[in-house]
Amino acid sequence: MKKFTHISIALCALLMLVTPQYLKNYGIYLLTYWLIFIIATMGLNLTVGYAGQKSLGHAAFFGIGAYTVAILMKAGISFWLGLPAAALICFALGIILGFPALRVQTIYLAFATLGFNTAVWLVMRNEEWLTGGTFGINNIARPSLFGFSLEGNLAYYYFTLGVTLLMAMLLWGLLRSPWGKAFTALRDNPIRAESLGVDIQTYTLLSFAIGAVYAGVAGALFASLVQFIEPAPFTVGASIMMYLMVVVGGPGYFLGPVVGAAVGVILPEWLRFAQAWYLFVFGAAVVLLMIWLPDGLLSIPDRLKAKRQSKLDSAARVAAGQTAAKNMGAKA
């Protein structure tokens, strides 16, 4: 499985480097949009897939990151100060959101995070002095990097790709550290994890906080990509869509967000040939996928491996039974 993951990462990186050279502006914009949602869902995958928590408030952090950068840039502050500010604010709010997870679980935790998302969205919509309300904030500039302007779609795409790879490497290192093992222990059996010395409270809060940082960084990139933000992209529906991306890709799989974000962002564009029916086709495809592959698309190799191993074990049992029968016959 590790070899498959490494090969998949190398192929994805190669395709992402080469493909934009042959696309028009909208295609490049769509790929950038996809990368941003990969970053956002990497964080949600840590919270949901690795730590086993239920969160329907991820779009709130996505919006907080976007509004933080937009407001600071409008005030004349650099994007490069707005980006870490967005990450820090989301980290702090992520810890606060994690506290309900210390007392409630499953559907009750999902409702708590849903309420958080709704509250943040209402602030975005109603506090016009800060967020612009339904009129939003426009003319959000794209940053410059070492004197090189990122205004062009292709330049901003490669910048976003670099940030995506950096965030992926950080997450890869985290998951292979003792912290990563503690997160998976928390997901698999909290009581056993606590008996082994894992601080349940700390790691629960960290799973929300680190996941929120990823969403905040993605939101900051999103603000500069679209150059206009208003409350609509940060509703509870957006959180549910992000959760769906994680589940479709495969919760707990490192490349799950890549596949899930592709299903949520790129697949609907490909289905537009169905015109008015494309939402129905997309919804039906996701429902069927969840019926046949409840662990996501990336569970296919594991399922095939398990099926092959089951056949080998069955054949070994039959062979052992035949050998035992022959030995008994020889003795008789």
SEPA-157159 format. One record per residue (C-alpha): chain; residue in three letters; x, y, z. Coordinates in steps of 0.02 Angstrom, whole numbers, m for minus. Example, Ala and Ser with C-alpha at 12.3 -4.5 7.8 and 13.67 -1.06 7.14 Angstrom:
% SEPA-157159
PT,A,ALA,615,m225,390
PT,A,SER,684,m53,357
***
This chain:
% SEPA-157159
PT,A,MET,0,0,0
PT,A,LYS,145,119,38
PT,A,LYS,221,85,m134
PT,A,PHE,52,120,m215
PT,A,THR,39,284,m117
PT,A,HIS,213,340,m169
PT,A,ILE,183,301,m353
PT,A,SER,14,390,m347
PT,A,ILE,92,545,m268
PT,A,ALA,229,550,m401
PT,A,LEU,103,532,m543
PT,A,CYS,m13,664,m470
PT,A,ALA,132,786,m449
PT,A,LEU,188,758,m629
PT,A,LEU,13,783,m698
PT,A,MET,m13,940,m594
PT,A,LEU,149,1014,m659
PT,A,VAL,120,977,m843
PT,A,THR,m69,984,m871
PT,A,PRO,m98,1172,m843
PT,A,GLN,19,1213,m988
PT,A,TYR,m114,1144,m1108
PT,A,LEU,m268,1222,m1027
PT,A,LYS,m358,1386,m1052
PT,A,ASN,m388,1510,m912
PT,A,TYR,m547,1427,m847
PT,A,GLY,m463,1257,m841
PT,A,ILE,m318,1328,m742
PT,A,TYR,m439,1418,m626
PT,A,LEU,m533,1254,m597
PT,A,LEU,m374,1159,m556
PT,A,THR,m323,1296,m433
PT,A,TYR,m496,1284,m353
PT,A,TRP,m470,1096,m338
PT,A,LEU,m300,1119,m253
PT,A,ILE,m377,1239,m127
PT,A,PHE,m509,1111,m81
PT,A,ILE,m375,977,m67
PT,A,ILE,m291,1083,68
PT,A,ALA,m457,1114,157
PT,A,THR,m507,930,155
PT,A,MET,m334,874,211
PT,A,GLY,m372,961,374
PT,A,LEU,m546,887,385
PT,A,ASN,m474,715,346
PT,A,LEU,m359,734,496
PT,A,THR,m506,778,608
PT,A,VAL,m629,651,538
PT,A,GLY,m527,513,456
PT,A,TYR,m378,500,573
PT,A,ALA,m442,566,740
PT,A,GLY,m619,498,718
PT,A,GLN,m712,658,764
PT,A,LYS,m871,719,679
PT,A,SER,m865,896,610
PT,A,LEU,m990,990,503
PT,A,GLY,m912,1160,534
PT,A,HIS,m761,1156,420
PT,A,ALA,m829,1286,298
PT,A,ALA,m833,1411,443
PT,A,PHE,m643,1401,460
PT,A,PHE,m628,1409,271
PT,A,GLY,m727,1572,277
PT,A,ILE,m632,1641,426
PT,A,GLY,m469,1616,332
PT,A,ALA,m540,1702,178
PT,A,TYR,m613,1850,272
PT,A,THR,m457,1873,380
PT,A,VAL,m345,1893,228
PT,A,ALA,m473,2001,135
PT,A,ILE,m501,2120,283
PT,A,LEU,m315,2137,321
PT,A,MET,m269,2167,139
PT,A,LYS,m405,2299,126
PT,A,ALA,m324,2382,276
PT,A,GLY,m158,2387,182
PT,A,ILE,m78,2237,268
PT,A,SER,21,2115,161
PT,A,PHE,m49,1945,110
PT,A,TRP,107,1868,188
PT,A,LEU,53,1934,359
PT,A,GLY,m131,1895,328
PT,A,LEU,m96,1711,289
PT,A,PRO,m14,1667,457
PT,A,ALA,m143,1776,546
PT,A,ALA,m282,1673,466
PT,A,ALA,m195,1512,519
PT,A,LEU,m172,1571,699
PT,A,ILE,m352,1632,717
PT,A,CYS,m417,1467,648
PT,A,PHE,m302,1369,765
PT,A,ALA,m371,1462,917
PT,A,LEU,m552,1442,861
PT,A,GLY,m520,1260,818
PT,A,ILE,m468,1227,997
PT,A,ILE,m627,1312,1058
PT,A,LEU,m733,1207,940
PT,A,GLY,m644,1051,1003
PT,A,PHE,m710,1072,1180
PT,A,PRO,m885,1004,1140
PT,A,ALA,m797,846,1077
PT,A,LEU,m733,816,1254
PT,A,ARG,m913,797,1315
PT,A,VAL,m1017,737,1168
PT,A,GLN,m984,621,1021
PT,A,THR,m1059,556,858
PT,A,ILE,m1217,646,800
PT,A,TYR,m1219,766,948
PT,A,LEU,m1044,828,906
PT,A,ALA,m1096,848,724
PT,A,PHE,m1241,958,778
PT,A,ALA,m1127,1062,890
PT,A,THR,m1006,1096,746
PT,A,LEU,m1153,1131,631
PT,A,GLY,m1214,1263,754
PT,A,PHE,m1040,1341,755
PT,A,ASN,m1042,1352,565
PT,A,THR,m1213,1433,567
PT,A,ALA,m1159,1562,697
PT,A,VAL,m1002,1609,599
PT,A,TRP,m1102,1623,438
PT,A,LEU,m1227,1739,523
PT,A,VAL,m1084,1852,579
PT,A,MET,m1018,1856,401
PT,A,ARG,m1188,1902,333
PT,A,ASN,m1247,2028,464
PT,A,GLU,m1091,2119,524
PT,A,GLU,m1076,2233,373
PT,A,TRP,m952,2350,459
PT,A,LEU,m826,2207,462
PT,A,THR,m870,2086,321
PT,A,GLY,m970,2193,200
PT,A,GLY,m1122,2082,232
PT,A,THR,m1208,2016,76
PT,A,PHE,m1113,2144,m29
PT,A,GLY,m951,2058,17
PT,A,ILE,m772,2118,m8
PT,A,ASN,m707,2142,m184
PT,A,ASN,m544,2187,m272
PT,A,ILE,m443,2068,m164
PT,A,ALA,m268,2072,m238
PT,A,ARG,m159,1922,m273
PT,A,PRO,11,1926,m187
PT,A,SER,186,1943,m258
PT,A,LEU,323,1819,m217
PT,A,PHE,505,1880,m217
PT,A,GLY,454,2023,m331
PT,A,PHE,364,1906,m452
PT,A,SER,179,1946,m476
PT,A,LEU,53,1805,m452
PT,A,GLU,m88,1900,m538
PT,A,GLY,m92,1780,m687
PT,A,ASN,m195,1622,m670
PT,A,LEU,m49,1508,m715
PT,A,ALA,70,1592,m592
PT,A,TYR,m60,1584,m453
PT,A,TYR,m93,1401,m495
PT,A,TYR,90,1354,m471
PT,A,PHE,97,1455,m310
PT,A,THR,m56,1362,m245
PT,A,LEU,20,1197,m300
PT,A,GLY,178,1238,m201
PT,A,VAL,75,1278,m45
PT,A,THR,m25,1117,m69
PT,A,LEU,133,1011,m79
PT,A,LEU,206,1099,74
PT,A,MET,47,1070,176
PT,A,ALA,43,888,117
PT,A,MET,224,860,172
PT,A,LEU,188,936,342
PT,A,LEU,36,823,363
PT,A,TRP,135,672,303
PT,A,GLY,268,706,434
PT,A,LEU,136,733,569
PT,A,LEU,47,570,531
PT,A,ARG,210,472,540
PT,A,SER,259,550,705
PT,A,PRO,199,493,878
PT,A,TRP,61,623,860
PT,A,GLY,m8,533,708
PT,A,LYS,m9,367,801
PT,A,ALA,m99,452,945
PT,A,PHE,m232,520,826
PT,A,THR,m267,348,752
PT,A,ALA,m270,270,926
PT,A,LEU,m398,402,976
PT,A,ARG,m504,354,825
PT,A,ASP,m493,165,846
PT,A,ASN,m522,150,1033
PT,A,PRO,m516,304,1147
PT,A,ILE,m522,202,1308
PT,A,ARG,m378,91,1255
PT,A,ALA,m281,244,1193
PT,A,GLU,m301,327,1363
PT,A,SER,m243,169,1451
PT,A,LEU,m85,175,1343
PT,A,GLY,m46,351,1400
PT,A,VAL,m124,455,1260
PT,A,ASP,m193,620,1326
PT,A,ILE,m368,609,1251
PT,A,GLN,m415,789,1286
PT,A,THR,m257,863,1210
PT,A,TYR,m264,761,1050
PT,A,THR,m450,790,1027
PT,A,LEU,m423,978,1036
PT,A,LEU,m270,968,923
PT,A,SER,m365,869,791
PT,A,PHE,m490,1012,775
PT,A,ALA,m358,1149,788
PT,A,ILE,m239,1079,656
PT,A,GLY,m385,1037,541
PT,A,ALA,m445,1216,561
PT,A,VAL,m273,1284,514
PT,A,TYR,m280,1190,349
PT,A,ALA,m453,1261,314
PT,A,GLY,m393,1437,358
PT,A,VAL,m244,1426,239
PT,A,ALA,m360,1360,102
PT,A,GLY,m481,1504,135
PT,A,ALA,m341,1632,120
PT,A,LEU,m290,1559,m49
PT,A,PHE,m473,1555,m102
PT,A,ALA,m496,1741,m65
PT,A,SER,m351,1789,m178
PT,A,LEU,m406,1666,m312
PT,A,VAL,m585,1730,m332
PT,A,GLN,m540,1909,m279
PT,A,PHE,m715,1933,m209
PT,A,ILE,m793,1850,m59
PT,A,GLU,m966,1852,19
PT,A,PRO,m1051,1732,142
PT,A,ALA,m1129,1609,16
PT,A,PRO,m977,1492,m5
PT,A,PHE,m963,1464,183
PT,A,THR,m1133,1394,228
PT,A,VAL,m1173,1231,316
PT,A,GLY,m1203,1157,143
PT,A,ALA,m1020,1192,101
PT,A,SER,m966,1101,260
PT,A,ILE,m1073,951,213
PT,A,MET,m995,952,40
PT,A,MET,m820,951,116
PT,A,TYR,m869,808,231
PT,A,LEU,m935,717,78
PT,A,MET,m768,743,m11
PT,A,VAL,m677,660,134
PT,A,VAL,m798,513,140
PT,A,VAL,m797,486,m49
PT,A,GLY,m608,494,m62
PT,A,GLY,m581,382,88
PT,A,PRO,m572,442,269
PT,A,GLY,m405,398,346
PT,A,TYR,m318,381,176
PT,A,PHE,m182,510,144
PT,A,LEU,m233,536,m39
PT,A,GLY,m418,534,3
PT,A,PRO,m435,725,m8
PT,A,VAL,m357,725,m183
PT,A,VAL,m486,603,m248
PT,A,GLY,m631,672,m145
PT,A,ALA,m598,852,m198
PT,A,ALA,m590,796,m379
PT,A,VAL,m761,715,m360
PT,A,GLY,m832,871,m276
PT,A,VAL,m751,1004,m386
PT,A,ILE,m702,932,m556
PT,A,LEU,m831,793,m581
PT,A,PRO,m981,914,m578
PT,A,GLU,m898,1013,m719
PT,A,TRP,m878,855,m822
PT,A,LEU,m1061,812,m792
PT,A,ARG,m1124,978,m860
PT,A,PHE,m1158,890,m1026
PT,A,ALA,m1315,828,m938
PT,A,GLN,m1370,1010,m920
PT,A,ALA,m1519,1021,m801
PT,A,TRP,m1494,840,m747
PT,A,TYR,m1312,854,m697
PT,A,LEU,m1348,882,m511
PT,A,PHE,m1461,729,m509
PT,A,VAL,m1329,625,m599
PT,A,PHE,m1194,685,m478
PT,A,GLY,m1302,650,m325
PT,A,ALA,m1352,478,m388
PT,A,ALA,m1170,434,m425
PT,A,VAL,m1117,482,m248
PT,A,VAL,m1261,383,m168
PT,A,LEU,m1217,227,m268
PT,A,LEU,m1034,249,m224
PT,A,MET,m1074,256,m39
PT,A,ILE,m1179,98,m52
PT,A,TRP,m1043,m4,m140
PT,A,LEU,m889,80,m64
PT,A,PRO,m933,148,108
PT,A,ASP,m747,170,148
PT,A,GLY,m717,279,m6
PT,A,LEU,m635,257,m175
PT,A,LEU,m462,229,m104
PT,A,SER,m524,76,m10
PT,A,ILE,m533,m19,m177
PT,A,PRO,m351,m82,m170
PT,A,ASP,m374,m139,10
PT,A,ARG,m537,m226,m33
PT,A,LEU,m456,m317,m179
PT,A,LYS,m309,m366,m70
PT,A,ALA,m425,m430,67
PT,A,LYS,m527,m529,m60
PT,A,ARG,m369,m605,m134
PT,A,GLN,m302,m648,39
PT,A,SER,m469,m727,84
PT,A,LYS,m459,m840,m69
PT,A,LEU,m281,m889,m26
PT,A,ASP,m330,m929,154
PT,A,SER,m478,m1030,93
PT,A,ALA,m369,m1128,m28
PT,A,ALA,m241,m1158,111
PT,A,ARG,m377,m1226,226
PT,A,VAL,m440,m1343,90
PT,A,ALA,m263,m1404,54
PT,A,ALA,m230,m1431,240
PT,A,GLY,m393,m1529,255
PT,A,GLN,m348,m1638,107
PT,A,THR,m175,m1670,177
PT,A,ALA,m247,m1717,346
PT,A,ALA,m372,m1836,263
PT,A,LYS,m232,m1921,165
PT,A,ASN,m127,m1942,321
PT,A,MET,m273,m2020,414
PT,A,GLY,m305,m2137,267
PT,A,ALA,m123,m2189,264
PT,A,LYS,m125,m2227,449
PT,A,ALA,m283,m2330,429
***
